[in-house]
């Protein structure tokens, strides 16, 4: 099972196993990781599961689509280089070791 590390804004690391087929957002929700609210439940209809992807992982993720890019406009301090919505990142074996960092807040 892939291990994903979620780093809260205050620097606390939470490394958890996330089953293949779930999203990175569901992995945070199911493991009670603070900092990802996921108000829309994963429908890509809000930006409350926004994270900054570690620079070593940016080019290993699937390309961002237009809907996700549009939703990121509503996120708190998005970074065009590394911001993603975790509801749009499906966990695969190739994501083992993924590291994401939370913004200061979700809006």
N, C-alpha and C positions, 0 to 999 in steps of 0.2 A: 504494500500500500504506500503511495507517495506521501512523503513528509513535506509539509508546508510550514514555513515560519512566518508568523504574523508579528510585526513589531508595532506596539502601541506608540502613540505620540511621545509618551514619557520614556520610551526606550526599553520597555519590558518585552522580552521575546517569549512567544508562545509557539512551540513547535509541536504540531499534531499530525496524526495520520488522517488522511482524507481519502475515502474510497474513490476509485476510478468511476467516472460517470457523474459524480456530483459536481457542483461548481465550487470555486474558491470561496464564494459567499456562503454557500451551504456548509462548507467545512468550518467556517468561522462561527456560523449560527449554531451548528450541532455541537461545537466544542466550547460554547459560551465565551468566545473571544470578544473582549470589549473593543469598541471602536468601529464596528461595522453594524449599522442599524438595519439596513435592508428593508426599509419601509414598504416597498412595493412587492416584496416577496420574490424578487428575481425576474420581474417582467421587463426590466430595462425601462422603467417609467419614472425613475427618480435617480438621484445621485448619491444616495446614502450608504452605498457600499464601495465608495471611491477609495482607492489606495494608490500609492506610489510604488511601482515595481522596481526592485533592485536593478541597477544598471546592467548587471551580468545576465539578467533574464529578459530584458526588453526585446531582443531580436529572436528569442526562442519561443515567444508567444504567437498565437494566431494574429493576423492583422486585425486592426480595429475597424469596425464597420461604421457607416454613416450614422446609424441610430445611436450607437454608443458614443460616438464623437459629439453628437448633438446634446446628449444627456450630460456629458462632462462639462458643458458650458454652465451647468447649474451647480457644479461641485464647488466645494470650498478650496480655493487656491489651486486649481488644476495646473498641472505641468504638461505642456504639449509633448514632452519627450518621454514621460514615464507614467502618466496617470492612466488608470484603467478602472473599469467597473468590475468588481469581482463576480457579479452575477453573469457576466459574459465570458468568463474563463472556465471552461470545462476541464476538470481534472483528468489527466492522462498519466500514464507511467512516465512520460517524458517531462512532466512537471515536478518530479521528485527533487526536492531541495529548493523549490521556489521560495523566494523571500519577498514579502510585501510589507510596506510601511504605511501606517495610518496617518491621515492628516490630523491637524489639531482638533477639528470637529467635522461633523457631517451636517450638510444642510440640504 
